[in-house]
Amino acid sequence: MKKPSPPVHPTPWLHSAHQELSDQATIEILDFLYELTTAFENRYFAQLRRAEQARERKPWESADDRRGKAGE
């Protein structure tokens, strides 16, 4: 039987002590992330709104419960 792989952190670079960025690079990355988030929210607004409304109707469910049901 195959041994399960150890969990991998989704963003290991955030926790690396060796990753240094210049001030300018951090500003440029943050600007990009803001633009990406805005574009994503604009494109998927209706779906995000429906999901948020569904979440509000079932506040007793955890995020893990909702993720599990989304894949079904």
Contacts in CASP RR format, 6 or more apart in sequence:
PFRMAT RR
TARGET T0000
AUTHOR 0000-0000-0000
METHOD contacts of the structure
MODEL  1
MKKPSPPVHPTPWLHSAHQELSDQATIEILDFLYELTTAFENRYFAQLRR
AEQARERKPWESADDRRGKAGE
9 15 0 8 1.000
13 19 0 8 1.000
21 29 0 8 1.000
41 48 0 8 1.000
55 61 0 8 1.000
55 66 0 8 1.000
END
